[in-house]
Amino acid sequence: MRISEFIAAIRKLNPLLYYTGLAHLVLFIFFIPLFLVDDRIVLGINTWIKPMKFALSIVIYLWTFAWLLQYVQHKSKVKIITWGIIICMVVEMVLITFQAARGIPSHFNITSVQNVMIFSTMGTFIGINTFLVLYTLYLFFTDAVVIPDLAMKIAWRGGLLLFFLGGISGGLMVTNFAHTVGAPDGGPGLLFLNWSTIAGDIRVAHFITLHGLQIIPLIVMLFRERMKSPNRFSVVVFTGYALLCITLHMLALSGKPLLQS
């Protein structure tokens, strides 16, 4: 399926998620000139890079759910999940943008009552979103979800499971009030992503684990027809990807960077 066909399909399948995702894509484009003219630095990077990264991630997340929710047979459940994740993502994006405009960190910022309230609100809505993902995962193990291709059903189950478990590394960062292990936040990092190149960075494992939701189903969709046992292939892809996620978590927690400067 071509990208244009995929976009047309999700627009038809779930207009709410499609247009909310599109709005975040427009927001990403809006941030680009701000990035070019605003030279304020927050934790070692331009203040607008974080909202740019989150806007793109939210586009991918919303459009992925627009696709996978087609398999849920109960419209009322689809409506609850759709509105729930839209509200959560919009709140997250508004608060991240607000803090970026002020030139201060949005996460782990407890320097004032206002900043504590903002960080707490973000955490609350991410918690709600995590519950919605768990609920969706549950539905994929019930008769509420119908996917004739078992290999793809296994892939979606695996992707959703990893996305849910990705919240663990998010929790670790909240507990530590930092994403870097072995050095202060804000040190040298990879271009745009800003993953630390001198110490462990939990964001690496967090990012890769969350995006298993897209990568596992995509790999299975592209290659399952070439396999003698598509179902077994799907299990192998999930297992291999899960081991990669575990390895990246161990690497970060040991204080070692993914790529050294």
TATABEL-V798330 format. One line per field, one symbol per residue. ss: DSSP state (~ for helix, > for strand, _ for the rest). phi: phi as a letter, one per 40 degrees, with the letter a starting at -180 (. if undefined). psi: psi as a letter, one per 20 degrees, with the letter a starting at -180 (. if undefined). A space follows every 10 residues. Layout:
ss = ???
phi = ???
psi = ???
//
This chain:
ss = __~~~~~~~~ ~~~_~~~~~~ ~~~~~~~~~~ ~~~~~~~___ >>__>>__~~ ~~~~~~~~~~ ~~~~~~~~~~ ~>__~~~~~~ ~~~~~~~~~~ ~~~~~~~~~~ ~~________ __~~~~~~~~ ~~~~~~~~~~ ~~~~~~~~~_ ____>____~ ~~~~~~~~~~ ~~~~~~~~~~ ~~~~~~___> >_______>_ _____>___> >~~~~~~~~~ _~~~~~~~~~ ~~~~~~___~ ~~~~~~~~~~ ~~~~~~~~~~ ~~~_______ _
phi = .ccccccccc cccadccccc cccccccdcc cdccccbbcc bbfgbdcccc ccccccccdc cccccdcccc cccbcccccc cdccccdccc cdcccccccc ccgbcccgcb cacccccccc cdcccccccc ccccccddcc bbccbbbdcc cccccccccc cccccccccc ccccccfabc bhaccgcdac dgcgcdbbac bccccccccc ccdccccccc ccbcccccbd ccdccccccc cccccccccc ccccgbccbc c
psi = pqghhgghgh hhgnhghghh ghhhghgghh hghghhiojq polirqhigg hgghgghhgg gghghhghih ipiohhgggg gghghggghg gggghggghg hikqqhqkok irgghggggg gghghhgggh ghgggggghi jriipoohoh ghggghgggh ghgghihghg hghggikqip ojqqqjaqrq pghkppjirq ohhghggggg jhhggghggg hhihiiqhnh ghgggggggg hhhgggghgh ggiijpqgpq .
//
